[in-house]
Amino acid sequence: MRNISAIACEIKKDWTKPNYAAIPYLNAMRVISDINDKYGYDDARSIVRYFLSNASSWRGEKAKAIKTELKAML
């Protein structure tokens, strides 16, 4: 399983204009290592779920692969 912060960096490179609602979760993911980590009062699982729910406008092969990878972590 890859590091969540590495995945977030890859997302940032591919999704050049992210949905405004996904940005806070993407930023939080950039400092999370593991799906069991905490970010403030939120757990990483919640952050990843919220990111996925706000990332429906991110499309393409890379988006599909990364979303599948994040869902598998959950």
C-alpha positions in Angstrom: 0.0 0.0 0.0 1.4 3.4 -1.0 1.7 6.4 1.3 -1.3 8.7 1.1 0.8 11.8 0.9 2.6 10.3 -2.2 -0.8 9.6 -3.8 -2.0 13.2 -3.0 1.1 14.6 -4.7 0.4 12.5 -7.8 -3.2 13.7 -7.8 -2.1 17.3 -7.5 0.2 16.8 -10.6 -2.6 15.2 -12.7 -5.7 17.2 -11.6 -4.5 20.8 -12.4 -7.8 22.5 -11.5 -9.4 20.5 -8.7 -12.9 21.1 -7.5 -12.9 23.7 -4.8 -14.6 21.3 -2.4 -11.9 18.7 -2.8 -9.0 21.0 -2.2 -9.1 21.0 1.7 -9.1 17.2 1.7 -6.4 16.9 -0.9 -4.3 19.3 1.2 -4.9 17.2 4.3 -4.0 14.0 2.4 -0.6 15.6 1.5 0.5 15.3 5.2 -1.1 11.9 6.0 1.0 8.8 5.7 -1.3 5.9 6.6 -5.1 5.3 6.4 -5.1 4.9 10.2 -3.5 8.3 10.8 -5.2 11.3 12.3 -5.3 14.9 10.9 -6.5 17.2 13.6 -9.7 15.7 14.9 -10.4 13.8 11.7 -9.2 10.4 10.9 -7.6 9.6 7.5 -10.5 7.4 6.5 -12.9 10.3 6.7 -10.6 12.6 4.8 -10.2 10.1 2.0 -13.9 9.4 1.9 -14.7 13.2 1.7 -12.0 13.6 -1.0 -13.5 10.9 -3.1 -17.0 12.3 -2.7 -15.8 15.7 -4.0 -13.6 14.3 -6.7 -16.2 13.2 -9.2 -15.2 15.8 -11.7 -11.6 14.4 -11.8 -11.7 12.0 -14.7 -9.4 9.9 -16.9 -7.3 6.7 -16.6 -5.1 8.0 -13.8 -8.1 9.3 -11.8 -9.8 6.0 -12.1 -6.7 4.1 -11.0 -6.0 6.3 -8.0 -9.7 6.4 -6.9 -9.7 2.6 -7.0 -6.5 2.5 -5.0 -8.0 4.9 -2.4 -11.2 2.9 -2.2 -9.2 -0.3 -1.6 -7.4 1.4 1.3 -10.8 2.1 2.9 
